[in-house]
Amino acid sequence: MPQDIFHETFPNGLTLLAERMKHVRSAALNFLVPAGCAYDPLQHLGIASVLSDLIIRGAGQRNSREVTLALDNLGLDRDESVGSLHMRFWGATLARNLPAALEIYADILRRPHLPADQLDAVKALAFQELQSIEDEPKQKVLIELRRRHYPAPLGQDRHGNRAGIESLSADGIHTHYQKLFQPRGSILSVAGNIDWNKLRDLIARLFGDWKGDQEPSLTLGPLPSPHDHIEKETTQTQIGIAYPSVPIGHEDYYAAQGAVNVLSGGMSARLFTEVREKRGLCYAVWASYQTFKDRASVVCYAGSTNERAQETLDVTLQELKRLQEGIESEEVDRVKAGLKSSLIMQEESTSARAGTLASDWYYLGRVRSFDEIQSAIDSLTPEKITHHLRRYPPRDFTIVTLGPKPLRMSA
Amino acid sequence: MPQDIFHETFPNGLTLLAERMKHVRSAALNFLVPAGCAYDPLQHLGIASVLSDLIIRGAGQRNSREVTLALDNLGLDRDESVGSLHMRFWGATLARNLPAALEIYADILRRPHLPADQLDAVKALAFQELQSIEDEPKQKVLIELRRRHYPAPLGQDRHGNRAGIESLSADGIHTHYQKLFQPRGSILSVAGNIDWNKLRDLIARLFGDWKGDQEPSLTLGPLPSPHDHIEKETTQTQIGIAYPSVPIGHEDYYAAQGAVNVLSGGMSARLFTEVREKRGLCYAVWASYQTFKDRASVVCYAGSTNERAQETLDVTLQELKRLQEGIESEEVDRVKAGLKSSLIMQEESTSARAGTLASDWYYLGRVRSFDEIQSAIDSLTPEKITHHLRRYPPRDFTIVTLGPKPLRMSA
């Protein structure tokens, strides 16, 4: 399938990526700014989250209400979110409304008011969100797993903590904004029914004179303790397990994806079959792949009754360790069918394409073509996946549980 | 935009709907069978959920493992779910794999094994899912709201209860299956890159000789008590509010949608602005529209700290009651932009289209065209929405809260 993919890196360092999808009427935009919560200073944990809310509350010539209304009037479905390394601004609407939306985002990213008089309301919301995690044990166990699996500050959670949020001042937020919001390292991707020349000219006009080129850096701390239990009077015990894998860009990347899908891609996958279908141990069990540039992990989750939690943990770990014993060719056929089908689904979604353009660029410095991905999937074999698993066997597990009682961790 | 929409109702009562989307490579299928949890007998609450799991575990010539593997090998992303009135089988994959998937679904719907030896595992999973709600206060408050807002059995929850699940036998499930799985009242919809004539012939071959035409009926009980508090030691208080609206098909339907979107469509909508942005009362607050054929509701949710829950409830109710005082034209412009943008997004998704074909047919007995919906949206005015709200003002609230302490309910 021919793809119309375009790229320009402006002199100030901002990267613009676009894919023209001529049979659609919508367009999606995706802005990554290197201002994720890993850059939250220890005494101000939560600052990225607070900034991501405050930054929308007035920008350029518009006050808070006017910004929101202007975006809503363009029919923009949108979301601002804070990841580990990036703050992400996503939106989707009719292609013809995209230029007007980008004009507003230029104000938001470059000329936000960060109004001091709204800071109390924003901090109150950040407290609320932080507190609500205590009522969501599934979410909590995955947050605590991440915190123990990655060296600080990579494992930091965007919700921050009470002291961090309380400490925030309008001045401090403005300084944080100025340090991190800059063209170098920022990526804007767009997919949909767009005209590349007009888009590039628009972005040159809106962002060409944006200044700043000190990409932030992180100093990693030591690895935290790998096993932990969080005591809580819940009716179910939550289990989170993580172990190292290879990052995107590594020669084993597709084999690693294949291995995760042997575990958890589709309903005939191993975890679903062994833990859920055969033994009825838990309703939800899955594994997924997570990557940074220089490291990656497989993260597994299971939630079970308190009585059957130990067996759930044991069976899940056993399945992880059993992977390196070998993979069946019927499993690889299934995995390939699933990966190819997802690839086609992504092709048809402007939001999915905009997201992939930006993440490919960030991780690889280029955008992979469908043909490249498709032939990498086609070339998967049981031998390749097994070879990968013997080089990088599931081990060095980080395990976090949450529930009334700790479990035995033999891993 | 020209649409290729096709329809056939077979002599046995099965309805087939299809939309040809020639620029995509995928296809989605959506099967509605009138076997939702409202048909669960009181002594067997949970039977629909258990059946929806068991029905996939072997069908036609394939055993449990073979069914799952065959579907996974087609790259099918799929889900079986239980609604109030329908059991839903959804799947999406490459268009070229659709006929093979439909062959397997014909076995699942018409020739399931419902294996007795897997019933214990399936019941264990149903218990687990039932129990997990106790750890999910947001989900719990909405389930309990529904139970108190609609007359039984419309408000029944698919999770059932412990005694109901325990009571289930393989024979009882088989009888329930035989009673409810039949062509009359079942709707199959497909959207994607399909050939209508081939599809119709395939469905005629797979389902033409399916028998059974006793559509199940429901006898409604009295309305339950409208206010309730569920005591639970949570860090946040959950609030659910429901009130009557007009069903799809009613002359006021689009005005009712407009009113809900004035409350909750986009970030400049009233609930978000008044409850969240200005006062910082709660992180999550929304309203959504829910319809049956003969009745409909607006359901609102808010979750707040225990300290600010009373104010959250009061402000939310005040916003609901204030609706009938009138709507601004800038609000209607925003709502129209949002509704039109969602319409375009739906057009581009095979899954969204398959779902809409089936629900339009169920509620209206026909499929609405884009042009019809678009001109209904275009014709919305502040006067129309206000007129609707004066005829059907938000009142007769059902309110359910969950948290450490009850709230004052002045509604």
Chai-1 contact restraints between the chains, C-beta under 6 A:
chainA,res_idxA,chainB,res_idxB,connection_type,confidence,min_distance_angstrom,max_distance_angstrom,comment,restraint_id
A,H23,B,H23,contact,1.0,0.0,6.0,A-B,restraint_1
A,V24,B,E348,contact,1.0,0.0,6.0,A-B,restraint_2
A,R25,B,I344,contact,1.0,0.0,6.0,A-B,restraint_3
A,S26,B,I344,contact,1.0,0.0,6.0,A-B,restraint_4
A,S26,B,M345,contact,1.0,0.0,6.0,A-B,restraint_5
A,S26,B,E348,contact,1.0,0.0,6.0,A-B,restraint_6
A,T68,B,M267,contact,1.0,0.0,6.0,A-B,restraint_7
A,T68,B,S268,contact,1.0,0.0,6.0,A-B,restraint_8
A,L69,B,S268,contact,1.0,0.0,6.0,A-B,restraint_9
A,D72,B,G266,contact,1.0,0.0,6.0,A-B,restraint_10
A,D72,B,S268,contact,1.0,0.0,6.0,A-B,restraint_11
A,D72,B,R334,contact,1.0,0.0,6.0,A-B,restraint_12
A,N73,B,R334,contact,1.0,0.0,6.0,A-B,restraint_13
A,N73,B,A337,contact,1.0,0.0,6.0,A-B,restraint_14
A,G75,B,A337,contact,1.0,0.0,6.0,A-B,restraint_15
A,G75,B,G338,contact,1.0,0.0,6.0,A-B,restraint_16
A,G75,B,K340,contact,1.0,0.0,6.0,A-B,restraint_17
A,G75,B,S341,contact,1.0,0.0,6.0,A-B,restraint_18
A,T93,B,S341,contact,1.0,0.0,6.0,A-B,restraint_19
A,L94,B,S341,contact,1.0,0.0,6.0,A-B,restraint_20
A,L94,B,I344,contact,1.0,0.0,6.0,A-B,restraint_21
A,A121,B,G280,contact,1.0,0.0,6.0,A-B,restraint_22
A,A124,B,G280,contact,1.0,0.0,6.0,A-B,restraint_23
A,L125,B,G280,contact,1.0,0.0,6.0,A-B,restraint_24
A,L125,B,Y283,contact,1.0,0.0,6.0,A-B,restraint_25
A,Q128,B,Y283,contact,1.0,0.0,6.0,A-B,restraint_26
A,E129,B,Y283,contact,1.0,0.0,6.0,A-B,restraint_27
A,Q131,B,T235,contact,1.0,0.0,6.0,A-B,restraint_28
A,S132,B,Q236,contact,1.0,0.0,6.0,A-B,restraint_29
A,E134,B,T235,contact,1.0,0.0,6.0,A-B,restraint_30
A,D135,B,P137,contact,1.0,0.0,6.0,A-B,restraint_31
A,D135,B,T234,contact,1.0,0.0,6.0,A-B,restraint_32
A,D135,B,T235,contact,1.0,0.0,6.0,A-B,restraint_33
A,D135,B,Q236,contact,1.0,0.0,6.0,A-B,restraint_34
A,P137,B,D135,contact,1.0,0.0,6.0,A-B,restraint_35
A,T234,B,D135,contact,1.0,0.0,6.0,A-B,restraint_36
A,T235,B,Q131,contact,1.0,0.0,6.0,A-B,restraint_37
A,T235,B,E134,contact,1.0,0.0,6.0,A-B,restraint_38
A,T235,B,D135,contact,1.0,0.0,6.0,A-B,restraint_39
A,Q236,B,S132,contact,1.0,0.0,6.0,A-B,restraint_40
A,Q236,B,D135,contact,1.0,0.0,6.0,A-B,restraint_41
A,G266,B,D72,contact,1.0,0.0,6.0,A-B,restraint_42
A,M267,B,T68,contact,1.0,0.0,6.0,A-B,restraint_43
A,S268,B,T68,contact,1.0,0.0,6.0,A-B,restraint_44
A,S268,B,L69,contact,1.0,0.0,6.0,A-B,restraint_45
A,S268,B,D72,contact,1.0,0.0,6.0,A-B,restraint_46
A,G280,B,A121,contact,1.0,0.0,6.0,A-B,restraint_47
A,G280,B,A124,contact,1.0,0.0,6.0,A-B,restraint_48
A,G280,B,L125,contact,1.0,0.0,6.0,A-B,restraint_49
A,Y283,B,L125,contact,1.0,0.0,6.0,A-B,restraint_50
A,Y283,B,Q128,contact,1.0,0.0,6.0,A-B,restraint_51
A,Y283,B,E129,contact,1.0,0.0,6.0,A-B,restraint_52
A,R334,B,D72,contact,1.0,0.0,6.0,A-B,restraint_53
A,R334,B,N73,contact,1.0,0.0,6.0,A-B,restraint_54
A,A337,B,N73,contact,1.0,0.0,6.0,A-B,restraint_55
A,A337,B,G75,contact,1.0,0.0,6.0,A-B,restraint_56
A,G338,B,G75,contact,1.0,0.0,6.0,A-B,restraint_57
A,K340,B,G75,contact,1.0,0.0,6.0,A-B,restraint_58
A,S341,B,G75,contact,1.0,0.0,6.0,A-B,restraint_59
A,S341,B,T93,contact,1.0,0.0,6.0,A-B,restraint_60
A,S341,B,L94,contact,1.0,0.0,6.0,A-B,restraint_61
A,I344,B,R25,contact,1.0,0.0,6.0,A-B,restraint_62
A,I344,B,S26,contact,1.0,0.0,6.0,A-B,restraint_63
A,I344,B,L94,contact,1.0,0.0,6.0,A-B,restraint_64
A,M345,B,S26,contact,1.0,0.0,6.0,A-B,restraint_65
A,E348,B,V24,contact,1.0,0.0,6.0,A-B,restraint_66
